Amino acid sequence: MNNIPCVKLGIVSVSRDCFPISLSERRRRDVVSACQTAGIEIFEAPTCVENERDSVKALAEVQEAGVNALIVFLGNFGPESSETILAQRFQGPVMFVAAAEETGEDLYDGRGDAYCGMLNCSYNLALRGVRAYIPEYPVGTATDIVSMIQDFIPVARAVIGLSKLKVFSFGPRPQDFMACNAPIQPLFDLGVEIQENSELDLLVAYRQHEKDPRIEGIAKEMAEEIGSQNPYAGILPKLAQYEITLMDWAEANRGSREYFVFANKCWPAFQTEFGFVPCYVNSRLAAKGYPVSCEVDIFGAVSEYIGVCIANDAVTLLDINNSVPKDMYDADIAGKYAYTLQDVFMGFHCGNTPVCKLKKANMSYQRIMKRSLEPDSEPNITRGTMEGDLVDGEITFYRLQGNARGKLTAYVAQGEVLPVATRSFGGIGIFAIQEMGRFYRHVLIEKNYPHHGAVVFGHYGKAIYSVLRYLGVEDISFNQPSGMLYKTENPFA
């Protein structure tokens, strides 16, 4: 997958000066050895931190080694000030973990009390305003800590990526999609850079690529990807020209940023001026790791990017779109899957989902737009969608959002796409999430979320939740199980 960071791990052990430093050093070596056995590359800083000068020395060691994600390992109680100063000065995500005691046969000089040290560590992190990743249970043996490190890697990749991310947006949000027009100040607070542009800027750039020699090659690549399910092959040169335009724009405007995503207006003037719908290009770029959100949904694009970093896989952005008709539910779902009618819904978008996440993907046209733009003719300017039912299997539906008051909020819900035909158009699937009806009412509606949600293909709720916590999002909702009431839920309903 392109457009995401490579995580270079480093580990620094720390030691309280009244405990044996050799204990922390030995335990650090055990963790590094266990990482190597698990195939995890990690830089072992030679300095074990006992004081602030040591923290400066250890920091220099990991910086020289190119480490961009740091593990601070409490091999014993640890020096609470020095270890948190190290995290404060390190420019990147940091995880704190602590060594478990190893044997009841050596609880005199072999006892490290790191279980206790983690408590003081957490207090000092708060004093210094330092964010850190602390596992659900951060104390363990070397083997346990390897598992914690494996969980940390995708979180670190997302945090690093966001800190070096630029969002390119084109056009104002559509009038009737104000829900996507969220205050962007919280994204700047996270370190995300945003360049807002006019649709005219994009149109001028597109026209400048009219005779670009790369168009033929990209169009051929598109034709090979689509295969025989392509009744609108004549639109491919225009789509290829558009794809080249977007990628050239990013390269020319990324500045100091290493990674980028797009949030682009895609209707209604887009069709009349560009002569196509951009959905298939959006799907192709998303498949490569460059998400393109529809309807200038900046938070949607950033949400998608989080999923790309975590899963190292293609994601999509869908409308939480329509209910499943009861006759379809009774015929295809009831008695076959453990979901109620309120647990299921259809996730849809015009055609932006990558081909690799669709069954029988085919090139088509945007039916909704055709009704108003080409009601009495064959599809022309509404061509360019990539359609098909979504592949079935596990999914995570999630979103990072700036609410109307400029505060970051988020939701995460795990579920699945059912292997049930949708009998509809667009990139679409029947989604099933336990207790979705209650989640829909008391999270999505109650907390004013827009219709767009990001979808990553697999169960990644644990990692996404950890990233959101690391970013400082305080309001993170999930689909609460039956019997666990939402704050606004009527207990007598």
C-alpha positions as CSV (number, residue, x, y, z in Angstrom):
1,M,0.0,0.0,0.0
2,N,1.3,3.4,-1.0
3,N,1.0,6.7,0.9
4,I,1.6,5.4,4.5
5,P,4.6,5.5,6.8
6,C,7.1,2.8,7.5
7,V,7.3,2.3,11.2
8,K,10.8,2.1,12.6
9,L,10.6,0.9,16.2
10,G,13.0,1.6,19.0
11,I,13.1,0.5,22.6
12,V,14.6,2.3,25.6
13,S,14.7,0.7,29.0
14,V,14.5,2.7,32.2
15,S,15.6,2.0,35.7
16,R,15.0,3.6,39.1
17,D,18.5,4.3,40.6
18,C,17.7,2.4,43.8
19,F,16.9,-0.8,41.8
20,P,19.5,-2.9,39.9
21,I,20.0,-1.4,36.5
22,S,21.1,-4.9,35.3
23,L,17.6,-6.2,35.9
24,S,16.0,-3.6,33.5
25,E,18.8,-4.2,30.9
26,R,18.4,-7.9,31.0
27,R,14.6,-7.7,30.6
28,R,15.0,-5.3,27.7
29,R,17.3,-7.8,25.9
30,D,14.7,-10.5,26.5
31,V,12.0,-8.3,24.8
32,V,14.3,-7.5,21.9
33,S,15.1,-11.3,21.5
34,A,11.4,-12.1,21.6
35,C,10.7,-9.4,18.9
36,Q,13.4,-10.9,16.7
37,T,11.8,-14.4,17.1
38,A,8.4,-12.8,16.0
39,G,10.0,-11.2,13.0
40,I,9.7,-7.6,14.4
41,E,12.7,-5.3,13.6
42,I,13.5,-3.1,16.6
43,F,16.4,-0.8,17.5
44,E,17.7,-1.4,21.0
45,A,19.1,1.8,22.6
46,P,22.2,0.9,24.6
47,T,21.5,3.5,27.3
48,C,19.3,2.5,30.1
49,V,17.7,5.7,31.5
50,E,18.2,6.4,35.2
51,N,18.3,10.2,35.1
52,E,17.5,13.2,32.8
53,R,21.0,13.1,31.3
54,D,20.5,9.5,30.4
55,S,17.2,10.4,28.7
56,V,19.0,13.0,26.5
57,K,21.6,10.4,25.6
58,A,19.0,7.7,24.8
59,L,17.0,10.2,22.7
60,A,20.1,10.9,20.6
61,E,20.6,7.2,20.1
62,V,17.1,6.5,18.8
63,Q,17.1,9.6,16.7
64,E,20.4,8.7,15.0
65,A,19.0,5.2,14.3
66,G,16.0,6.8,12.5
67,V,13.4,5.5,15.1
68,N,10.0,7.1,14.6
69,A,8.0,5.0,17.1
70,L,9.3,4.5,20.6
71,I,8.7,1.9,23.3
72,V,9.7,3.0,26.8
73,F,10.2,-0.1,28.8
74,L,10.0,-0.1,32.6
75,G,12.2,-3.0,33.4
76,N,11.9,-2.1,37.0
77,F,10.1,0.7,38.9
78,G,11.6,3.4,36.6
79,P,12.5,7.1,37.1
80,E,9.1,8.7,36.6
81,S,10.5,12.2,35.6
82,S,13.3,11.1,33.3
83,E,11.2,8.5,31.4
84,T,8.4,10.9,30.7
85,I,10.8,13.7,29.7
86,L,12.1,11.2,27.2
87,A,8.6,10.8,25.8
88,Q,8.0,14.5,25.8
89,R,11.1,15.2,23.7
90,F,10.6,12.3,21.3
91,Q,8.9,13.5,18.0
92,G,6.6,10.6,17.4
93,P,4.2,8.1,19.0
94,V,5.4,6.5,22.3
95,M,4.2,3.4,24.1
96,F,4.8,2.6,27.7
97,V,5.0,-1.0,28.9
98,A,6.2,-2.6,32.1
99,A,7.9,-5.9,33.0
100,A,6.1,-8.5,35.0
101,E,7.9,-10.3,37.7
102,E,9.3,-13.6,36.4
103,T,9.5,-16.1,39.2
104,G,8.6,-16.6,42.8
105,E,12.1,-17.9,43.4
106,D,13.7,-14.5,43.0
107,L,11.6,-11.8,44.7
108,Y,14.4,-10.0,46.5
109,D,17.0,-8.7,44.1
110,G,15.0,-10.0,41.1
111,R,11.8,-8.0,41.9
112,G,11.4,-4.9,39.8
113,D,8.1,-3.3,40.9
114,A,7.4,-2.0,37.4
115,Y,3.7,-2.7,38.2
116,C,3.9,0.1,40.7
117,G,6.1,2.2,38.5
118,M,3.5,2.4,35.8
119,L,1.2,4.3,38.2
120,N,3.7,7.1,38.9
121,C,4.5,7.1,35.2
122,S,0.9,7.8,34.2
123,Y,0.7,10.7,36.7
124,N,3.9,12.3,35.3
125,L,2.7,11.9,31.7
126,A,-0.4,13.9,32.7
127,L,1.7,16.5,34.4
128,R,3.7,17.1,31.3
129,G,0.7,16.9,28.9
130,V,2.3,13.9,27.1
131,R,0.1,11.6,25.1
132,A,1.2,8.0,25.1
133,Y,-0.1,4.6,24.1
134,I,-0.6,2.4,27.1
135,P,-2.0,-1.1,26.4
136,E,-5.2,-2.4,28.1
137,Y,-3.0,-4.3,30.5
138,P,0.5,-2.9,30.1
139,V,2.4,-5.3,32.3
140,G,3.8,-8.6,31.0
141,T,6.6,-11.0,30.2
142,A,8.8,-10.5,27.1
143,T,6.4,-12.6,25.0
144,D,3.4,-10.6,26.3
145,I,5.1,-7.4,25.4
146,V,5.7,-8.5,21.9
147,S,2.0,-8.9,21.5
148,M,1.6,-5.4,22.8
149,I,4.1,-4.1,20.3
150,Q,2.3,-5.8,17.5
151,D,-0.9,-3.9,18.5
152,F,1.1,-0.7,18.7
153,I,2.6,-0.8,15.2
154,P,-0.6,0.1,13.2
155,V,-1.5,2.7,15.8
156,A,1.9,4.3,15.4
157,R,1.6,4.1,11.6
158,A,-1.6,6.1,11.7
159,V,-0.3,8.7,14.2
160,I,2.8,9.3,12.2
161,G,0.8,9.4,9.0
162,L,-1.6,12.0,10.3
163,S,1.2,14.2,11.5
164,K,2.6,14.4,8.0
165,L,-0.7,14.4,6.1
166,K,-2.1,17.1,3.7
167,V,-5.7,17.2,2.6
168,F,-6.4,18.7,-0.8
169,S,-10.0,19.8,-1.2
170,F,-11.7,21.1,-4.3
171,G,-14.9,23.1,-4.2
172,P,-17.3,24.2,-1.5
173,R,-19.5,21.6,0.1
174,P,-22.8,21.0,-1.7
175,Q,-25.7,23.1,-0.4
176,D,-27.8,20.1,0.8
177,F,-24.8,18.3,2.4
178,M,-24.1,20.8,5.2
179,A,-23.4,17.9,7.5
180,C,-20.0,17.4,5.8
181,N,-19.2,21.0,6.3
182,A,-17.5,20.5,9.7
183,P,-15.2,23.0,11.4
184,I,-11.6,22.1,10.3
185,Q,-9.8,23.7,13.3
186,P,-9.5,20.4,15.1
187,L,-7.6,18.9,12.2
188,F,-5.0,21.6,12.4
189,D,-4.8,20.9,16.1
190,L,-3.8,17.3,15.2
191,G,-1.1,18.6,12.8
192,V,-3.0,17.8,9.6
193,E,-2.5,20.4,6.9
194,I,-5.4,21.4,4.6
195,Q,-5.3,23.1,1.2
196,E,-8.7,24.2,0.1
197,N,-9.1,24.9,-3.6
198,S,-11.8,26.0,-6.0
199,E,-13.4,23.7,-8.5
200,L,-12.1,26.2,-11.2
201,D,-8.6,25.5,-10.1
202,L,-9.2,21.8,-10.7
203,L,-10.9,22.4,-14.1
204,V,-8.0,24.6,-15.3
205,A,-5.5,21.9,-14.2
206,Y,-7.6,19.2,-16.0
207,R,-7.7,21.1,-19.2
208,Q,-3.9,21.6,-19.1
209,H,-3.6,17.8,-19.2
210,E,-5.7,17.4,-22.3
211,K,-2.9,16.1,-24.5
212,D,-0.8,14.5,-21.8
213,P,1.1,11.5,-23.3
214,R,0.4,9.4,-20.2
215,I,-3.4,9.3,-20.9
216,E,-3.2,6.4,-23.3
217,G,-1.3,4.2,-20.9
218,I,-3.5,4.9,-17.9
219,A,-6.7,4.4,-20.0
220,K,-5.3,1.0,-21.1
221,E,-4.5,0.1,-17.5
222,M,-8.1,1.0,-16.6
223,A,-9.5,-1.1,-19.4
224,E,-7.5,-4.1,-18.2
225,E,-8.7,-3.7,-14.6
226,I,-12.4,-3.4,-15.6
227,G,-12.3,-6.2,-18.1
228,S,-15.3,-7.1,-20.1
229,Q,-17.8,-5.4,-17.8
230,N,-17.2,-2.1,-19.5
231,P,-20.0,-0.8,-21.8
232,Y,-18.7,2.8,-21.4
233,A,-15.1,2.3,-22.5
234,G,-15.2,5.6,-24.4
235,I,-15.1,7.6,-21.1
236,L,-11.7,6.1,-20.1
237,P,-9.4,8.7,-21.7
238,K,-11.2,11.5,-19.8
239,L,-11.0,9.5,-16.6
240,A,-7.3,8.9,-17.2
241,Q,-6.7,12.6,-17.8
242,Y,-8.5,13.4,-14.5
243,E,-6.4,10.8,-12.5
244,I,-3.2,12.3,-13.9
245,T,-4.4,15.8,-13.0
246,L,-5.1,14.9,-9.3
247,M,-1.8,13.1,-8.8
248,D,0.2,15.9,-10.5
249,W,-1.6,18.4,-8.3
250,A,-0.7,16.6,-5.2
251,E,3.0,16.3,-6.2
252,A,3.2,20.0,-7.1
253,N,1.4,21.1,-3.9
254,R,2.3,18.7,-1.1
255,G,5.1,20.9,0.1
256,S,6.8,19.5,3.2
257,R,4.1,16.8,3.7
258,E,4.8,13.2,2.8
259,Y,1.2,11.9,2.6
260,F,-2.0,13.2,1.1
261,V,-5.7,12.6,0.6
262,F,-8.4,14.4,-1.4
263,A,-11.8,15.7,-0.5
264,N,-13.5,16.7,-3.8
265,K,-16.8,18.1,-5.0
266,C,-18.2,15.6,-7.5
267,W,-21.7,17.0,-8.4
268,P,-23.7,18.6,-9.9
269,A,-21.6,21.1,-11.9
270,F,-18.8,18.6,-12.1
271,Q,-20.6,16.5,-14.7
272,T,-21.6,19.4,-17.0
273,E,-18.1,21.0,-17.0
274,F,-15.8,17.9,-16.9
275,G,-18.1,15.6,-18.9
276,F,-18.1,12.6,-16.6
277,V,-18.5,11.5,-13.0
278,P,-15.2,10.9,-11.1
279,C,-16.2,7.9,-9.1
280,Y,-14.0,5.3,-10.8
281,V,-10.9,7.5,-10.5
282,N,-11.7,7.9,-6.8
283,S,-11.9,4.1,-6.5
284,R,-8.6,3.6,-8.2
285,L,-6.7,6.1,-6.0
286,A,-8.3,4.6,-2.9
287,A,-7.1,1.2,-3.9
288,K,-3.5,2.5,-4.0
289,G,-3.7,4.2,-0.6
290,Y,-4.8,7.7,-1.7
291,P,-8.4,8.1,-0.4
292,V,-10.7,10.5,-2.3
293,S,-13.8,11.4,-0.3
294,C,-16.9,12.5,-2.0
295,E,-18.8,15.8,-1.5
296,V,-15.7,17.6,-0.1
297,D,-15.9,15.6,3.1
298,I,-12.6,16.5,4.7
299,F,-13.2,14.5,7.9
300,G,-14.3,11.6,5.8
301,A,-11.0,11.6,3.9
302,V,-9.0,11.8,7.1
303,S,-11.1,9.0,8.5
304,E,-10.4,6.8,5.5
305,Y,-6.7,7.6,5.8
306,I,-6.6,6.3,9.4
307,G,-8.1,3.0,8.1
308,V,-5.5,2.7,5.3
309,C,-2.7,3.2,7.9
310,I,-4.1,0.7,10.3
311,A,-5.2,-2.1,7.9
312,N,-2.5,-1.5,5.2
313,D,-5.4,-2.1,2.8
314,A,-7.9,-0.3,0.7
315,V,-10.9,1.4,2.4
316,T,-14.0,3.1,1.2
317,L,-16.4,5.9,2.2
318,L,-20.1,5.1,2.1
319,D,-23.5,6.6,2.9
320,I,-25.3,5.0,5.8
321,N,-28.0,4.9,3.2
322,N,-31.2,2.9,3.3
323,S,-33.1,0.3,5.4
324,V,-33.4,-3.2,4.2
325,P,-37.0,-3.9,3.0
326,K,-38.8,-6.4,5.2
327,D,-39.5,-8.8,2.4
328,M,-35.8,-9.0,1.6
329,Y,-35.0,-9.4,5.3
330,D,-37.6,-12.2,5.6
331,A,-36.4,-14.0,2.4
332,D,-32.6,-13.7,2.7
333,I,-31.6,-12.8,6.3
334,A,-34.2,-14.0,8.9
335,G,-33.3,-17.4,10.3
336,K,-30.0,-17.5,8.4
337,Y,-28.1,-14.8,10.3
338,A,-28.3,-13.6,13.9
339,Y,-29.5,-10.1,13.2
340,T,-32.9,-8.3,13.6
341,L,-34.3,-6.1,10.9
342,Q,-33.0,-3.1,12.8
343,D,-29.5,-4.5,12.9
344,V,-29.2,-4.3,9.1
345,F,-28.9,-1.5,6.6
346,M,-27.4,-0.8,3.2
347,G,-24.2,1.1,2.8
348,F,-24.0,2.8,-0.6
349,H,-22.1,5.3,-2.7
350,C,-22.3,6.1,-6.4
351,G,-19.2,4.1,-7.4
352,N,-16.1,5.1,-5.4
353,T,-15.3,1.7,-3.8
354,P,-12.1,0.0,-5.1
355,V,-12.6,-2.8,-7.6
356,C,-10.9,-5.2,-5.2
357,K,-13.7,-4.7,-2.7
358,L,-16.6,-5.4,-5.1
359,K,-18.1,-8.5,-6.6
360,K,-18.4,-8.4,-10.4
361,A,-17.4,-4.8,-10.6
362,N,-18.7,-3.0,-13.7
363,M,-18.4,0.4,-15.2
364,S,-21.8,2.2,-15.2
365,Y,-23.4,5.6,-14.9
366,Q,-24.8,7.6,-12.0
367,R,-28.5,7.0,-12.1
368,I,-29.5,9.7,-9.6
369,M,-27.7,12.4,-11.5
370,K,-29.0,11.1,-14.8
371,R,-32.5,11.8,-13.7
372,S,-31.9,15.5,-13.6
373,L,-29.0,16.0,-16.1
374,E,-29.8,13.5,-18.9
375,P,-33.4,12.4,-18.3
376,D,-34.2,11.7,-22.0
377,S,-30.9,10.5,-23.5
378,E,-28.4,7.8,-23.2
379,P,-25.8,8.3,-20.4
380,N,-23.0,10.6,-21.4
381,I,-21.8,13.1,-18.8
382,T,-23.1,10.8,-16.0
383,R,-20.8,7.9,-17.0
384,G,-17.9,6.9,-14.7
385,T,-19.1,5.0,-11.7
386,M,-17.7,1.7,-10.6
387,E,-20.6,-0.5,-9.4
388,G,-21.2,-3.9,-7.8
389,D,-22.1,-5.5,-4.5
390,L,-19.5,-5.2,-1.8
391,V,-17.5,-8.3,-0.9
392,D,-18.9,-10.0,2.1
393,G,-17.0,-10.5,5.3
394,E,-16.0,-8.6,8.4
395,I,-15.9,-4.8,8.4
396,T,-15.4,-1.8,10.8
397,F,-17.6,1.2,10.2
398,Y,-16.1,4.3,11.8
399,R,-15.7,8.1,11.6
400,L,-13.6,10.9,13.0
401,Q,-15.7,14.1,13.0
402,G,-15.5,17.7,14.1
403,N,-18.8,18.6,15.5
404,A,-20.7,21.9,15.2
405,R,-18.9,23.3,18.2
406,G,-15.4,22.4,16.9
407,K,-14.8,19.4,19.2
408,L,-13.5,16.1,17.9
409,T,-15.9,13.2,18.2
410,A,-15.8,9.7,16.8
411,Y,-17.6,6.4,16.5
412,V,-16.4,2.8,15.8
413,A,-18.7,-0.2,15.2
414,Q,-17.6,-3.6,14.1
415,G,-19.9,-5.8,11.9
416,E,-20.0,-7.5,8.6
417,V,-21.2,-7.3,5.0
418,L,-23.7,-10.1,4.5
419,P,-23.4,-12.4,1.4
420,V,-26.9,-11.3,0.3
421,A,-27.6,-9.7,-3.1
422,T,-28.6,-6.0,-2.8
423,R,-30.7,-5.9,-6.0
424,S,-29.7,-2.3,-6.3
425,F,-27.2,0.0,-8.0
426,G,-24.0,1.7,-7.1
427,G,-21.2,0.3,-4.9
428,I,-23.5,-1.2,-2.2
429,G,-23.7,-3.8,0.4
430,I,-26.0,-5.1,3.1
431,F,-24.3,-4.3,6.4
432,A,-25.1,-6.0,9.7
433,I,-24.0,-4.5,13.0
434,Q,-25.3,-5.8,16.4
435,E,-27.7,-3.3,18.0
436,M,-27.5,-1.0,15.0
437,G,-31.0,0.4,15.5
438,R,-30.0,1.8,18.9
439,F,-26.6,2.9,17.7
440,Y,-28.3,4.7,14.8
441,R,-30.6,6.6,17.1
442,H,-28.4,7.3,20.1
443,V,-25.1,7.9,18.4
444,L,-25.5,8.8,14.8
445,I,-28.6,10.9,15.2
446,E,-28.2,12.0,18.8
447,K,-24.6,13.2,18.2
448,N,-25.4,14.8,14.8
449,Y,-23.1,12.6,12.6
450,P,-23.3,13.1,8.8
451,H,-24.4,10.3,6.5
452,H,-20.8,9.4,5.4
453,G,-18.9,6.6,7.2
454,A,-15.6,5.1,6.5
455,V,-15.3,1.4,6.0
456,V,-12.3,-0.8,6.5
457,F,-12.5,-4.4,5.5
458,G,-11.9,-6.4,8.7
459,H,-12.3,-6.0,12.4
460,Y,-10.0,-3.2,13.4
461,G,-12.0,-1.6,16.1
462,K,-9.3,-2.1,18.8
463,A,-6.7,-0.3,16.8
464,I,-9.0,2.5,15.5
465,Y,-10.2,3.1,19.1
466,S,-6.6,3.3,20.3
467,V,-5.6,5.8,17.6
468,L,-8.6,8.0,18.5
469,R,-7.6,7.9,22.1
470,Y,-4.0,8.8,21.3
471,L,-5.3,11.8,19.3
472,G,-7.1,13.0,22.3
473,V,-10.7,12.3,21.2
474,E,-12.7,12.2,24.4
475,D,-16.1,11.3,22.9
476,I,-15.7,7.9,21.2
477,S,-19.0,6.0,20.7
478,F,-19.5,2.3,19.9
479,N,-22.5,0.1,19.3
480,Q,-23.4,-0.8,22.9
481,P,-24.7,-4.3,23.6
482,S,-28.3,-4.9,24.7
483,G,-28.7,-4.0,28.4
484,M,-26.0,-1.3,28.3
485,L,-28.1,1.9,28.0
486,Y,-26.9,5.0,26.1
487,K,-27.0,8.2,28.1
488,T,-30.0,9.4,26.1
489,E,-31.8,6.1,25.8
490,N,-35.2,5.8,27.4
491,P,-35.0,3.0,30.0
492,F,-38.7,2.4,29.6
493,A,-38.8,2.2,25.8
